[in-house]
Amino acid sequence: MPVNKRASRPAWRDSDDAPELTEEFFERADEYVGEKLVRRGRPPGSGTKELVSLRIDRDVLSRLRAGGRGWQTRANDILRQAVAAPTRTTRRTPTRPPTRRSKAPA
């Protein structure tokens, strides 16, 4: 029966074999503040947005998308302006005229 080879490499014994610590090494290193890992890249957003499903007419959506990148942000700005705009006082009318209930036959 064949003998299995060792899967791992032996540990470094000589400190001269260690790789050189270059500027690139330090640029790519993980940065910690105390015990917390500092993440690289784009910072998180405001965190106040919520994913929703919304039905929008095709022509409106195509016009927003035609503006290129950032169309969702522009749509959000448009909705924000519409919500913040002063509303007119309107008289509310029922969508259906009230119906009379007939008495049940005795």
N, C-alpha and C positions, 0 to 999 in steps of 0.2 A: 504494500500500500504506500503511495507517495506521501511524502511529508509536506504539509502546508507551509508556505512561506509566510514570514511575518508581514502583516499588513501595514504597520506603521514604520516610520523612519526613526532612526536613533536620534536622541536629543543632541543638540549642539554641545560640544565639549569645549571647543576653542572659541574664545570671544573674538578672535581675529576673523572668524568666518561670518560674523554678523554682517548684515547689509549696511551700507553706508546710509546715514541719516541725512537726506538731502532736503532742500526747501520744498520740493514736490511732496515728499513724505509728510512733512508737517502741514502742508496745505490740505492734504487729503485726510488727515487724522481726525478722529472724532473729538469734538470739543465738549468739555463738561464744565458746568458751573455748579460746584459742590458735587452732589450726587446725580444731578439732572443732566441728561444728554441734550445739548443744544442742537436742534435740527437745522439743517441747511436748506436753502431753497426759498421758495415763495412763502412769505409769512401767511398765517391763516387769516381769512377774511373776518368780517365783523361778526360772523356767526349768527346773525339775526335773520338770515334768509331761510325760507322753508320751501321744500320741493312740493309743487302742486301740479295737478293735471288740469288744464284749462282748454276749452274749445274756443278757437279763434277762427274767424272766416279766412279762407285761403288767400284772398286778395290782401287782407291786412297783414297776414303773416309773411307773404311774399314781399310786400313792401318793406317790412321791418328787416327781413333777411337780406334784401337787396343792398342795404347799407353796409354790409360786410360784417367783419368781426365786431363783437360788442352789441349785437342786436338785442340780446336779452337784457343787457343793462339799459339800453335805450328804451325798451318796452317798459322796464321797471320805472324809469324816470317819468315816462308819459303817464303811467298809472298813478304814480305818486302825485304828479301835478293835478290830475283829475280828481283825486281824493282830497287834496288840499284846497282845491278851488272852492270859493264860496258857493253854497247851494242856494238856489232860488226857492222861495216858499211856494209850494204848489198845493192846490187843493187835491186831496186824494179822493178818487172815485173808485168804488168797488169794481173789480174786473167783471163781475157778473151781477146783474140786478137781483135783488133779493127775491126769492120765490116764496109763494104762499104754501104753507103745508095744508094739504087737505085732510079732513078728518077721515079716519079709517071707517069703513062701513060697519054698522052695528049688526 
